[in-house]
Amino acid sequence: MEYNIPIQGLNSGLHRFEFRIGAQFFNHFENSLVDQGNFDVIVEMDKRPDMLECLFTIEGSLPTNCDRCLAPILMPISGEQTLLFKFTEDALEEEDEIVFIPYGTSVLDLSQYIYEAISLSIPLVKMYDCENEEVIPCSKEMLDILKGKDDDKNTEGPNPIWDALKGFNDN
């Protein structure tokens, strides 16, 4: 697979690997939260005798619906994740940011870690400041309603139900 890095013959020091991730990549992951998108992933690997320190830099976009106005948008995504691969004699379980690999491992498959780095870079709330773009992808009509600028629908006057509830707390 194209995400395998041959680490056994790799010299100590800094190494850089670049990957272009598309929809086909996400098909390899069952029940993936991401099934589309285009991402550039740069992995900067610092190889040392006892470990590999990898910095995953993510830049790209994800087609989704805006959580603010519900319009389809191309959400910009960026982020960085650091992961340590420590060489060990014993088979230890992974920790949060440390993966233990046996000495003598010749190839390191980064696909799962790239997938996780992309997934962690996606914000929980899918919206961004799109109003400064040349063509605004969000629904202007919906944004005006959310800002309270929909004057046609706000001309009713005070709501009698809320007026009755205001006096309820006075007792």
C-alpha positions in Angstrom: 0.0 0.0 0.0 1.2 3.5 -0.7 1.1 4.5 3.0 3.8 2.1 4.0 7.1 3.6 5.1 10.2 1.4 5.0 11.8 2.3 8.4 14.4 -0.3 8.7 16.7 1.2 6.0 15.9 4.7 7.0 18.8 6.8 8.3 18.5 8.6 11.6 17.3 12.2 11.3 14.4 14.1 9.8 12.4 12.7 6.9 9.4 14.1 5.1 6.6 12.2 3.4 3.7 13.7 1.5 0.3 12.0 0.8 -2.7 13.1 -1.2 -5.8 11.7 0.4 -9.2 11.4 -1.5 -12.5 9.5 -1.2 -10.9 6.2 -2.2 -8.7 6.3 0.9 -11.7 6.4 3.2 -13.4 3.4 1.6 -10.8 1.2 3.3 -12.2 2.1 6.8 -15.4 0.5 7.8 -18.0 2.8 9.4 -15.9 5.8 8.6 -17.1 9.2 9.7 -15.5 10.6 6.6 -16.3 9.2 3.2 -15.3 12.1 1.0 -12.8 15.0 1.0 -9.5 16.0 -0.4 -6.5 16.3 2.0 -2.8 16.9 1.7 -1.0 15.1 4.6 2.6 15.8 5.4 4.3 13.5 7.8 7.6 14.8 9.2 9.4 11.9 10.8 12.3 12.3 13.2 14.0 8.8 13.4 16.0 8.1 16.4 17.6 4.9 17.6 14.8 4.1 20.1 11.8 5.8 18.5 10.1 7.7 15.7 8.5 11.0 16.3 5.9 11.9 13.6 4.1 15.2 13.1 1.1 14.8 10.9 0.0 18.1 9.2 -3.4 18.1 7.6 -4.7 20.6 5.0 -7.8 20.1 2.9 -11.6 20.3 2.6 -14.6 18.2 3.4 -18.0 18.4 1.6 -20.7 18.6 4.3 -23.7 20.6 5.3 -23.3 23.8 7.3 -24.5 23.3 10.9 -25.5 27.0 10.9 -27.6 27.4 7.7 -27.8 23.7 6.5 -26.5 24.6 3.0 -23.9 22.3 1.4 -20.4 23.7 1.9 -16.8 22.7 1.3 -15.5 22.9 4.9 -11.8 23.8 5.1 -9.9 21.5 7.5 -6.5 21.9 9.0 -4.7 20.5 11.9 -1.6 18.9 13.4 -1.2 15.7 15.4 2.0 14.3 17.0 2.5 10.6 17.4 5.5 8.7 18.9 6.4 5.2 17.8 8.7 3.6 20.4 10.7 0.5 19.7 10.4 -2.2 22.3 11.2 -5.8 23.0 7.9 -6.4 24.7 4.4 -6.3 23.1 2.9 -3.4 25.0 -0.4 -1.8 24.4 -0.7 1.6 22.7 -1.1 4.7 24.9 -2.8 8.0 23.8 0.1 9.4 21.8 2.6 6.5 21.9 2.5 3.4 19.7 4.9 0.6 20.7 6.4 -1.4 17.8 8.9 -4.3 18.0 12.5 -3.8 17.2 13.2 -5.0 13.7 10.0 -3.8 12.2 10.8 -3.1 8.6 7.7 -1.3 7.3 5.4 1.1 9.2 1.8 1.4 7.8 0.7 5.0 8.4 -2.8 4.6 6.9 -4.7 4.2 10.2 -2.7 7.1 11.8 -3.4 9.3 8.8 -7.1 8.5 9.0 -7.1 9.3 12.8 -5.3 12.5 12.3 -7.8 13.7 9.6 -10.8 12.6 11.8 -9.4 14.5 14.8 -8.9 17.6 12.7 -12.6 17.8 11.8 -14.4 20.2 14.1 -17.6 19.0 16.0 -19.5 22.0 14.7 -19.3 22.1 10.9 -19.3 25.8 10.0 -16.8 28.5 9.3 -16.6 32.3 8.6 -17.7 32.1 5.0 -19.0 35.7 4.8 -15.6 37.0 3.6 -15.5 34.6 0.6 -16.2 35.9 -2.9 -19.1 33.5 -3.4 -20.8 32.8 0.0 -21.8 29.1 0.1 -24.1 29.6 3.1 -27.8 30.6 2.6 -27.9 34.4 3.0 -31.6 34.2 3.8 -31.0 31.8 6.6 -28.0 33.8 8.0 -30.3 36.9 8.0 -32.9 35.1 10.0 -30.3 33.9 12.5 -29.0 37.5 12.9 -32.6 38.8 13.4 -32.6 40.8 10.2 -35.7 39.2 8.8 -37.9 42.3 9.3 -40.9 40.8 7.4 -41.5 38.1 10.1 -40.5 40.1 13.2 -43.2 42.8 12.9 -45.9 41.0 14.9 -45.1 42.9 18.2 -44.7 41.4 21.7 -45.9 37.9 22.3 -48.6 37.7 25.0 -47.5 34.3 26.1 -44.1 35.7 27.1 -45.7 38.7 28.8 -47.8 36.3 31.0 -44.7 34.3 31.9 -42.7 37.4 33.0 -45.2 38.1 35.8 -45.1 34.4 36.9 -41.7 34.8 38.6 -42.6 37.9 40.6 -44.5 35.9 43.3 
